[in-house]
Amino acid sequence: MNFGNWEVNDFGIIGLGKLRRLEISREDLVHKRDNLFYDCLLNIAEMGIVSELNVYEFNAAFIFALSFFNIDIPRELSFSKTFEKQIQMISEKLGDDEDELHLPQGIQH
């Protein structure tokens, strides 16, 4: 199943096209950062070659992959806090120009 430039397959999530070197195994999907955030979601947001749209597409692939692989979601990790952190990271990458930040519908900065 494809989500923009990301594919969920038996391995996990892999990048397509210019992102083809990026791979996250299904075992790595729920690694933690600071016991609150999903590490792979923040890693993707930090990467210079990944666009804002690529991040949001990865988030969709990530949510799908959790269900596809029937992965137990650790209670201590927060989707909302992780997504908020991603938005902050993207905003900082764009130089805090909120006019350039195109958040998905329903998400406010």
Contacts in CASP RR format, 6 or more apart in sequence:
PFRMAT RR
TARGET T0000
AUTHOR 0000-0000-0000
METHOD contacts of the structure
MODEL  1
MNFGNWEVNDFGIIGLGKLRRLEISREDLVHKRDNLFYDCLLNIAEMGIV
SELNVYEFNAAFIFALSFFNIDIPRELSFSKTFEKQIQMISEKLGDDEDE
LHLPQGIQH
1 7 0 8 1.000
1 8 0 8 1.000
1 61 0 8 1.000
1 64 0 8 1.000
1 68 0 8 1.000
2 8 0 8 1.000
2 16 0 8 1.000
3 57 0 8 1.000
3 58 0 8 1.000
3 60 0 8 1.000
3 61 0 8 1.000
3 64 0 8 1.000
4 16 0 8 1.000
4 54 0 8 1.000
4 57 0 8 1.000
5 15 0 8 1.000
5 16 0 8 1.000
5 17 0 8 1.000
5 18 0 8 1.000
5 19 0 8 1.000
5 54 0 8 1.000
5 57 0 8 1.000
6 13 0 8 1.000
6 14 0 8 1.000
6 15 0 8 1.000
6 16 0 8 1.000
6 19 0 8 1.000
6 54 0 8 1.000
6 57 0 8 1.000
6 58 0 8 1.000
6 61 0 8 1.000
7 13 0 8 1.000
7 14 0 8 1.000
7 15 0 8 1.000
7 16 0 8 1.000
7 61 0 8 1.000
8 61 0 8 1.000
8 64 0 8 1.000
8 65 0 8 1.000
8 68 0 8 1.000
11 23 0 8 1.000
11 25 0 8 1.000
11 26 0 8 1.000
12 23 0 8 1.000
12 24 0 8 1.000
12 25 0 8 1.000
12 26 0 8 1.000
12 29 0 8 1.000
12 65 0 8 1.000
12 69 0 8 1.000
13 23 0 8 1.000
13 24 0 8 1.000
13 29 0 8 1.000
13 58 0 8 1.000
13 61 0 8 1.000
13 62 0 8 1.000
13 65 0 8 1.000
14 20 0 8 1.000
14 22 0 8 1.000
14 23 0 8 1.000
14 24 0 8 1.000
15 21 0 8 1.000
15 22 0 8 1.000
15 23 0 8 1.000
18 49 0 8 1.000
19 49 0 8 1.000
19 50 0 8 1.000
19 54 0 8 1.000
22 44 0 8 1.000
22 47 0 8 1.000
22 50 0 8 1.000
24 40 0 8 1.000
26 65 0 8 1.000
26 69 0 8 1.000
26 71 0 8 1.000
28 39 0 8 1.000
28 40 0 8 1.000
29 38 0 8 1.000
29 40 0 8 1.000
29 62 0 8 1.000
29 65 0 8 1.000
29 66 0 8 1.000
29 69 0 8 1.000
29 71 0 8 1.000
30 38 0 8 1.000
30 66 0 8 1.000
30 71 0 8 1.000
30 72 0 8 1.000
30 73 0 8 1.000
30 74 0 8 1.000
30 77 0 8 1.000
31 38 0 8 1.000
31 39 0 8 1.000
31 40 0 8 1.000
32 38 0 8 1.000
32 39 0 8 1.000
32 74 0 8 1.000
32 76 0 8 1.000
32 77 0 8 1.000
33 39 0 8 1.000
33 42 0 8 1.000
35 76 0 8 1.000
36 76 0 8 1.000
36 77 0 8 1.000
36 78 0 8 1.000
36 81 0 8 1.000
36 82 0 8 1.000
37 77 0 8 1.000
37 78 0 8 1.000
37 81 0 8 1.000
37 82 0 8 1.000
37 85 0 8 1.000
38 62 0 8 1.000
38 77 0 8 1.000
38 79 0 8 1.000
38 82 0 8 1.000
40 62 0 8 1.000
41 58 0 8 1.000
41 59 0 8 1.000
41 62 0 8 1.000
41 82 0 8 1.000
41 83 0 8 1.000
41 86 0 8 1.000
42 82 0 8 1.000
42 85 0 8 1.000
42 86 0 8 1.000
42 89 0 8 1.000
44 50 0 8 1.000
44 54 0 8 1.000
44 55 0 8 1.000
44 58 0 8 1.000
44 86 0 8 1.000
45 55 0 8 1.000
45 85 0 8 1.000
45 86 0 8 1.000
45 89 0 8 1.000
45 90 0 8 1.000
45 93 0 8 1.000
46 89 0 8 1.000
48 93 0 8 1.000
50 58 0 8 1.000
52 90 0 8 1.000
52 94 0 8 1.000
52 101 0 8 1.000
52 102 0 8 1.000
53 102 0 8 1.000
55 86 0 8 1.000
55 90 0 8 1.000
56 104 0 8 1.000
59 83 0 8 1.000
59 86 0 8 1.000
65 71 0 8 1.000
66 73 0 8 1.000
83 107 0 8 1.000
87 101 0 8 1.000
87 103 0 8 1.000
87 107 0 8 1.000
87 109 0 8 1.000
90 101 0 8 1.000
91 98 0 8 1.000
91 101 0 8 1.000
91 109 0 8 1.000
94 100 0 8 1.000
94 101 0 8 1.000
98 109 0 8 1.000
101 109 0 8 1.000
103 109 0 8 1.000
END
